[in-house]
């Protein structure tokens, strides 16, 4: 579940959909968490 959310956040960020000014910092924090979770999943597999 968390890995799916991580992948979706990374894809949306790469597409530039969620780069608004109002929630920019919150999205960046979520992206850092998402990338860490994604990397942990890759390392464990």
PQR file of N, CA, C, O and H, with PARSE charges and radii, in Angstrom:
ATOM      1  N   UNK A   1       0.834  -1.198   0.000 -0.4000 1.5000
ATOM      2  CA  UNK A   1       0.000   0.000   0.000 -0.0000 2.0000
ATOM      3  C   UNK A   1       0.878   1.262   0.000  0.5500 1.7000
ATOM      4  O   UNK A   1       0.679   2.160  -0.817 -0.5500 1.4000
ATOM      5  N   UNK A   2       1.831   1.320   0.904 -0.4000 1.5000
ATOM      6  CA  UNK A   2       2.693   2.502   0.970 -0.0000 2.0000
ATOM      7  C   UNK A   2       3.562   2.627  -0.272  0.5500 1.7000
ATOM      8  O   UNK A   2       3.843   3.732  -0.737 -0.5500 1.4000
ATOM      9  H   UNK A   2       1.993   0.590   1.568  0.4000 1.0000
ATOM     10  N   UNK A   3       3.981   1.495  -0.798 -0.4000 1.5000
ATOM     11  CA  UNK A   3       4.812   1.558  -2.000 -0.0000 2.0000
ATOM     12  C   UNK A   3       4.011   2.059  -3.186  0.5500 1.7000
ATOM     13  O   UNK A   3       4.549   2.763  -4.040 -0.5500 1.4000
ATOM     14  H   UNK A   3       3.753   0.598  -0.420  0.4000 1.0000
ATOM     15  N   UNK A   4       2.736   1.710  -3.255 -0.4000 1.5000
ATOM     16  CA  UNK A   4       1.881   2.199  -4.332 -0.0000 2.0000
ATOM     17  C   UNK A   4       1.716   3.710  -4.238  0.5500 1.7000
ATOM     18  O   UNK A   4       1.777   4.410  -5.248 -0.5500 1.4000
ATOM     19  H   UNK A   4       2.298   1.137  -2.561  0.4000 1.0000
ATOM     20  N   UNK A   5       1.509   4.205  -3.033 -0.4000 1.5000
ATOM     21  CA  UNK A   5       1.393   5.651  -2.827 -0.0000 2.0000
ATOM     22  C   UNK A   5       2.699   6.336  -3.203  0.5500 1.7000
ATOM     23  O   UNK A   5       2.694   7.408  -3.809 -0.5500 1.4000
ATOM     24  H   UNK A   5       1.460   3.635  -2.212  0.4000 1.0000
ATOM     25  N   UNK A   6       3.811   5.717  -2.843 -0.4000 1.5000
ATOM     26  CA  UNK A   6       5.112   6.290  -3.167 -0.0000 2.0000
ATOM     27  C   UNK A   6       5.296   6.391  -4.670  0.5500 1.7000
ATOM     28  O   UNK A   6       5.748   7.422  -5.168 -0.5500 1.4000
ATOM     29  H   UNK A   6       3.815   4.846  -2.351  0.4000 1.0000
ATOM     30  N   UNK A   7       4.956   5.347  -5.394 -0.4000 1.5000
ATOM     31  CA  UNK A   7       5.110   5.358  -6.846 -0.0000 2.0000
ATOM     32  C   UNK A   7       4.204   6.407  -7.478  0.5500 1.7000
ATOM     33  O   UNK A   7       4.624   7.122  -8.388 -0.5500 1.4000
ATOM     34  H   UNK A   7       4.589   4.509  -4.990  0.4000 1.0000
ATOM     35  N   UNK A   8       2.970   6.504  -7.005 -0.4000 1.5000
ATOM     36  CA  UNK A   8       2.040   7.497  -7.553 -0.0000 2.0000
ATOM     37  C   UNK A   8       2.550   8.909  -7.301  0.5500 1.7000
ATOM     38  O   UNK A   8       2.495   9.745  -8.203 -0.5500 1.4000
ATOM     39  H   UNK A   8       2.629   5.923  -6.266  0.4000 1.0000
ATOM     40  N   UNK A   9       3.045   9.198  -6.103 -0.4000 1.5000
ATOM     41  CA  UNK A   9       3.574  10.527  -5.808 -0.0000 2.0000
ATOM     42  C   UNK A   9       4.776  10.864  -6.677  0.5500 1.7000
ATOM     43  O   UNK A   9       4.901  11.992  -7.154 -0.5500 1.4000
ATOM     44  H   UNK A   9       3.090   8.518  -5.371  0.4000 1.0000
ATOM     45  N   UNK A  10       5.649   9.906  -6.884 -0.4000 1.5000
ATOM     46  CA  UNK A  10       6.824  10.151  -7.714 -0.0000 2.0000
ATOM     47  C   UNK A  10       6.418  10.414  -9.158  0.5500 1.7000
ATOM     48  O   UNK A  10       6.953  11.318  -9.800 -0.5500 1.4000
ATOM     49  H   UNK A  10       5.548   8.990  -6.496  0.4000 1.0000
ATOM     50  N   UNK A  11       5.480   9.633  -9.669 -0.4000 1.5000
ATOM     51  CA  UNK A  11       5.025   9.828 -11.056 -0.0000 2.0000
ATOM     52  C   UNK A  11       4.353  11.186 -11.208  0.5500 1.7000
ATOM     53  O   UNK A  11       4.616  11.900 -12.176 -0.5500 1.4000
ATOM     54  H   UNK A  11       5.045   8.898  -9.148  0.4000 1.0000
ATOM     55  N   UNK A  12       3.490  11.552 -10.264 -0.4000 1.5000
ATOM     56  CA  UNK A  12       2.819  12.854 -10.345 -0.0000 2.0000
ATOM     57  C   UNK A  12       3.809  14.001 -10.262  0.5500 1.7000
ATOM     58  O   UNK A  12       3.658  15.013 -10.945 -0.5500 1.4000
ATOM     59  H   UNK A  12       3.276  10.972  -9.478  0.4000 1.0000
ATOM     60  N   UNK A  13       4.830  13.839  -9.414 -0.4000 1.5000
ATOM     61  CA  UNK A  13       5.841  14.877  -9.293 -0.0000 2.0000
ATOM     62  C   UNK A  13       6.626  15.022 -10.585  0.5500 1.7000
ATOM     63  O   UNK A  13       6.905  16.136 -11.030 -0.5500 1.4000
ATOM     64  H   UNK A  13       4.953  13.016  -8.859  0.4000 1.0000
ATOM     65  N   UNK A  14       6.981  13.889 -11.187 -0.4000 1.5000
ATOM     66  CA  UNK A  14       7.713  13.937 -12.447 -0.0000 2.0000
ATOM     67  C   UNK A  14       6.875  14.562 -13.550  0.5500 1.7000
ATOM     68  O   UNK A  14       7.416  15.245 -14.420 -0.5500 1.4000
ATOM     69  H   UNK A  14       6.754  12.985 -10.825  0.4000 1.0000
ATOM     70  N   UNK A  15       5.584  14.347 -13.532 -0.4000 1.5000
ATOM     71  CA  UNK A  15       4.705  14.951 -14.534 -0.0000 2.0000
ATOM     72  C   UNK A  15       4.432  16.423 -14.251  0.5500 1.7000
ATOM     73  O   UNK A  15       3.949  17.144 -15.125 -0.5500 1.4000
ATOM     74  H   UNK A  15       5.144  13.792 -12.825  0.4000 1.0000
ATOM     75  N   UNK A  16       4.732  16.867 -13.058 -0.4000 1.5000
ATOM     76  CA  UNK A  16       4.551  18.272 -12.709 -0.0000 2.0000
ATOM     77  C   UNK A  16       3.131  18.638 -12.340  0.5500 1.7000
ATOM     78  O   UNK A  16       2.752  19.806 -12.423 -0.5500 1.4000
ATOM     79  H   UNK A  16       5.124  16.281 -12.348  0.4000 1.0000
ATOM     80  N   UNK A  17       2.346  17.667 -11.936 -0.4000 1.5000
ATOM     81  CA  UNK A  17       0.941  17.928 -11.632 -0.0000 2.0000
ATOM     82  C   UNK A  17       0.786  18.609 -10.268  0.5500 1.7000
ATOM     83  O   UNK A  17      -0.084  19.461 -10.086 -0.5500 1.4000
ATOM     84  H   UNK A  17       2.654  16.718 -11.868  0.4000 1.0000
ATOM     85  N   UNK A  18       1.634  18.226  -9.320 -0.4000 1.5000
ATOM     86  CA  UNK A  18       1.439  18.711  -7.955 -0.0000 2.0000
ATOM     87  C   UNK A  18       2.541  19.663  -7.531  0.5500 1.7000
ATOM     88  O   UNK A  18       3.061  19.562  -6.420 -0.5500 1.4000
ATOM     89  H   UNK A  18       2.340  17.534  -9.468  0.4000 1.0000
ATOM     90  N   UNK A  19       2.897  20.586  -8.409 -0.4000 1.5000
ATOM     91  CA  UNK A  19       3.955  21.537  -8.066 -0.0000 2.0000
ATOM     92  C   UNK A  19       3.369  22.925  -7.807  0.5500 1.7000
ATOM     93  O   UNK A  19       3.926  23.932  -8.243 -0.5500 1.4000
ATOM     94  H   UNK A  19       2.474  20.668  -9.312  0.4000 1.0000
ATOM     95  N   UNK A  20       2.258  22.970  -7.105 -0.4000 1.5000
ATOM     96  CA  UNK A  20       1.629  24.247  -6.786 -0.0000 2.0000
ATOM     97  C   UNK A  20       2.393  25.001  -5.714  0.5500 1.7000
ATOM     98  O   UNK A  20       3.217  24.432  -4.998 -0.5500 1.4000
ATOM     99  H   UNK A  20       1.805  22.152  -6.750  0.4000 1.0000
ATOM    100  N   UNK A  21       2.107  26.282  -5.618 -0.4000 1.5000
ATOM    101  CA  UNK A  21       2.808  27.128  -4.644 -0.0000 2.0000
ATOM    102  C   UNK A  21       2.266  26.943  -3.233  0.5500 1.7000
ATOM    103  O   UNK A  21       3.014  27.061  -2.263 -0.5500 1.4000
ATOM    104  H   UNK A  21       1.437  26.744  -6.200  0.4000 1.0000
ATOM    105  N   UNK A  22       0.983  26.657  -3.111 -0.4000 1.5000
ATOM    106  CA  UNK A  22       0.375  26.619  -1.784 -0.0000 2.0000
ATOM    107  C   UNK A  22       0.749  25.375  -1.004  0.5500 1.7000
ATOM    108  O   UNK A  22       0.946  25.442   0.209 -0.5500 1.4000
ATOM    109  H   UNK A  22       0.375  26.561  -3.899  0.4000 1.0000
ATOM    110  N   UNK A  23       0.852  24.236  -1.682 -0.4000 1.5000
ATOM    111  CA  UNK A  23       1.165  22.997  -0.978 -0.0000 2.0000
ATOM    112  C   UNK A  23       2.529  22.463  -1.381  0.5500 1.7000
ATOM    113  O   UNK A  23       2.806  21.274  -1.224 -0.5500 1.4000
ATOM    114  H   UNK A  23       0.693  24.181  -2.667  0.4000 1.0000
ATOM    115  N   UNK A  24       3.372  23.327  -1.894 -0.4000 1.5000
ATOM    116  CA  UNK A  24       4.674  22.920  -2.402 -0.0000 2.0000
ATOM    117  C   UNK A  24       5.549  22.251  -1.369  0.5500 1.7000
ATOM    118  O   UNK A  24       6.090  21.176  -1.628 -0.5500 1.4000
ATOM    119  H   UNK A  24       3.147  24.294  -2.022  0.4000 1.0000
ATOM    120  N   UNK A  25       5.704  22.858  -0.200 -0.4000 1.5000
ATOM    121  CA  UNK A  25       6.601  22.291   0.801 -0.0000 2.0000
ATOM    122  C   UNK A  25       6.057  20.979   1.360  0.5500 1.7000
ATOM    123  O   UNK A  25       6.826  20.057   1.630 -0.5500 1.4000
ATOM    124  H   UNK A  25       5.264  23.731   0.010  0.4000 1.0000
ATOM    125  N   UNK A  26       4.748  20.887   1.534 -0.4000 1.5000
ATOM    126  CA  UNK A  26       4.140  19.663   2.032 -0.0000 2.0000
ATOM    127  C   UNK A  26       4.336  18.531   1.033  0.5500 1.7000
ATOM    128  O   UNK A  26       4.621  17.399   1.423 -0.5500 1.4000
ATOM    129  H   UNK A  26       4.123  21.637   1.315  0.4000 1.0000
ATOM    130  N   UNK A  27       4.185  18.828  -0.246 -0.4000 1.5000
ATOM    131  CA  UNK A  27       4.372  17.828  -1.290 -0.0000 2.0000
ATOM    132  C   UNK A  27       5.831  17.366  -1.324  0.5500 1.7000
ATOM    133  O   UNK A  27       6.099  16.181  -1.523 -0.5500 1.4000
ATOM    134  H   UNK A  27       3.953  19.748  -0.563  0.4000 1.0000
ATOM    135  N   UNK A  28       6.760  18.281  -1.134 -0.4000 1.5000
ATOM    136  CA  UNK A  28       8.169  17.890  -1.150 -0.0000 2.0000
ATOM    137  C   UNK A  28       8.501  16.978   0.025  0.5500 1.7000
ATOM    138  O   UNK A  28       9.293  16.047  -0.123 -0.5500 1.4000
ATOM    139  H   UNK A  28       6.542  19.244  -0.972  0.4000 1.0000
ATOM    140  N   UNK A  29       7.912  17.228   1.177 -0.4000 1.5000
ATOM    141  CA  UNK A  29       8.121  16.341   2.326 -0.0000 2.0000
ATOM    142  C   UNK A  29       7.557  14.959   2.029  0.5500 1.7000
ATOM    143  O   UNK A  29       8.194  13.946   2.317 -0.5500 1.4000
ATOM    144  H   UNK A  29       7.269  17.984   1.297  0.4000 1.0000
ATOM    145  N   UNK A  30       6.350  14.920   1.446 -0.4000 1.5000
ATOM    146  CA  UNK A  30       5.759  13.637   1.083 -0.0000 2.0000
ATOM    147  C   UNK A  30       6.604  12.915   0.043  0.5500 1.7000
ATOM    148  O   UNK A  30       6.732  11.691   0.085 -0.5500 1.4000
ATOM    149  H   UNK A  30       5.832  15.743   1.212  0.4000 1.0000
ATOM    150  N   UNK A  31       7.178  13.661  -0.885 -0.4000 1.5000
ATOM    151  CA  UNK A  31       8.010  13.043  -1.913 -0.0000 2.0000
ATOM    152  C   UNK A  31       9.272  12.437  -1.333  0.5500 1.7000
ATOM    153  O   UNK A  31       9.702  11.365  -1.759 -0.5500 1.4000
ATOM    154  H   UNK A  31       7.074  14.655  -0.919  0.4000 1.0000
ATOM    155  N   UNK A  32       9.864  13.110  -0.372 -0.4000 1.5000
ATOM    156  CA  UNK A  32      11.057  12.548   0.275 -0.0000 2.0000
ATOM    157  C   UNK A  32      10.698  11.242   0.976  0.5500 1.7000
ATOM    158  O   UNK A  32      11.434  10.261   0.878 -0.5500 1.4000
ATOM    159  H   UNK A  32       9.515  13.981  -0.026  0.4000 1.0000
ATOM    160  N   UNK A  33       9.578  11.227   1.677 -0.4000 1.5000
ATOM    161  CA  UNK A  33       9.129  10.000   2.344 -0.0000 2.0000
ATOM    162  C   UNK A  33       8.839   8.915   1.314  0.5500 1.7000
ATOM    163  O   UNK A  33       9.198   7.753   1.504 -0.5500 1.4000
ATOM    164  H   UNK A  33       8.979  12.024   1.757  0.4000 1.0000
ATOM    165  N   UNK A  34       8.181   9.309   0.213 -0.4000 1.5000
ATOM    166  CA  UNK A  34       7.843   8.344  -0.825 -0.0000 2.0000
ATOM    167  C   UNK A  34       9.089   7.745  -1.463  0.5500 1.7000
ATOM    168  O   UNK A  34       9.139   6.539  -1.706 -0.5500 1.4000
ATOM    169  H   UNK A  34       7.890  10.253   0.058  0.4000 1.0000
ATOM    170  N   UNK A  35      10.082   8.562  -1.734 -0.4000 1.5000
ATOM    171  CA  UNK A  35      11.313   8.064  -2.343 -0.0000 2.0000
ATOM    172  C   UNK A  35      12.043   7.127  -1.391  0.5500 1.7000
ATOM    173  O   UNK A  35      12.569   6.100  -1.820 -0.5500 1.4000
ATOM    174  H   UNK A  35      10.041   9.541  -1.536  0.4000 1.0000
ATOM    175  N   UNK A  36      12.082   7.463  -0.111 -0.4000 1.5000
ATOM    176  CA  UNK A  36      12.731   6.598   0.872 -0.0000 2.0000
ATOM    177  C   UNK A  36      12.019   5.253   0.950  0.5500 1.7000
ATOM    178  O   UNK A  36      12.669   4.207   0.971 -0.5500 1.4000
ATOM    179  H   UNK A  36      11.655   8.297   0.237  0.4000 1.0000
ATOM    180  N   UNK A  37      10.681   5.272   0.992 -0.4000 1.5000
ATOM    181  CA  UNK A  37       9.938   4.016   1.050 -0.0000 2.0000
ATOM    182  C   UNK A  37      10.151   3.189  -0.207  0.5500 1.7000
ATOM    183  O   UNK A  37      10.282   1.967  -0.138 -0.5500 1.4000
ATOM    184  H   UNK A  37      10.153   6.121   0.975  0.4000 1.0000
ATOM    185  N   UNK A  38      10.185   3.853  -1.352 -0.4000 1.5000
ATOM    186  CA  UNK A  38      10.399   3.153  -2.619 -0.0000 2.0000
ATOM    187  C   UNK A  38      11.782   2.511  -2.662  0.5500 1.7000
ATOM    188  O   UNK A  38      11.927   1.371  -3.104 -0.5500 1.4000
ATOM    189  H   UNK A  38      10.078   4.846  -1.409  0.4000 1.0000
ATOM    190  N   UNK A  39      12.790   3.236  -2.207 -0.4000 1.5000
ATOM    191  CA  UNK A  39      14.152   2.694  -2.190 -0.0000 2.0000
ATOM    192  C   UNK A  39      14.268   1.529  -1.213  0.5500 1.7000
ATOM    193  O   UNK A  39      14.951   0.544  -1.495 -0.5500 1.4000
ATOM    194  H   UNK A  39      12.673   4.162  -1.848  0.4000 1.0000
ATOM    195  N   UNK A  40      13.605   1.638  -0.068 -0.4000 1.5000
ATOM    196  CA  UNK A  40      13.636   0.535   0.890 -0.0000 2.0000
ATOM    197  C   UNK A  40      12.988  -0.716   0.295  0.5500 1.7000
ATOM    198  O   UNK A  40      13.460  -1.830   0.520 -0.5500 1.4000
ATOM    199  H   UNK A  40      13.050   2.438   0.162  0.4000 1.0000
ATOM    200  N   UNK A  41      11.917  -0.530  -0.457 -0.4000 1.5000
ATOM    201  CA  UNK A  41      11.262  -1.674  -1.089 -0.0000 2.0000
ATOM    202  C   UNK A  41      12.176  -2.317  -2.125  0.5500 1.7000
ATOM    203  O   UNK A  41      12.228  -3.542  -2.225 -0.5500 1.4000
ATOM    204  H   UNK A  41      11.534   0.375  -0.639  0.4000 1.0000
ATOM    205  N   UNK A  42      12.897  -1.507  -2.897 -0.4000 1.5000
ATOM    206  CA  UNK A  42      13.806  -2.040  -3.899 -0.0000 2.0000
ATOM    207  C   UNK A  42      14.964  -2.785  -3.237  0.5500 1.7000
ATOM    208  O   UNK A  42      15.374  -3.849  -3.702 -0.5500 1.4000
ATOM    209  H   UNK A  42      12.855  -0.511  -2.816  0.4000 1.0000
ATOM    210  N   UNK A  43      15.486  -2.221  -2.153 -0.4000 1.5000
ATOM    211  CA  UNK A  43      16.623  -2.848  -1.464 -0.0000 2.0000
ATOM    212  C   UNK A  43      16.211  -4.181  -0.840  0.5500 1.7000
ATOM    213  O   UNK A  43      16.974  -5.146  -0.885 -0.5500 1.4000
ATOM    214  H   UNK A  43      15.153  -1.357  -1.775  0.4000 1.0000
ATOM    215  N   UNK A  44      15.019  -4.240  -0.264 -0.4000 1.5000
ATOM    216  CA  UNK A  44      14.556  -5.472   0.380 -0.0000 2.0000
ATOM    217  C   UNK A  44      14.257  -6.572  -0.644  0.5500 1.7000
ATOM    218  O   UNK A  44      14.400  -7.754  -0.332 -0.5500 1.4000
ATOM    219  H   UNK A  44      14.399  -3.456  -0.228  0.4000 1.0000
ATOM    220  N   UNK A  45      13.851  -6.207  -1.842 -0.4000 1.5000
ATOM    221  CA  UNK A  45      13.440  -7.199  -2.852 -0.0000 2.0000
ATOM    222  C   UNK A  45      14.607  -7.938  -3.455  0.5500 1.7000
ATOM    223  O   UNK A  45      14.416  -8.798  -4.314 -0.5500 1.4000
ATOM    224  H   UNK A  45      13.735  -5.246  -2.096  0.4000 1.0000
TER
END
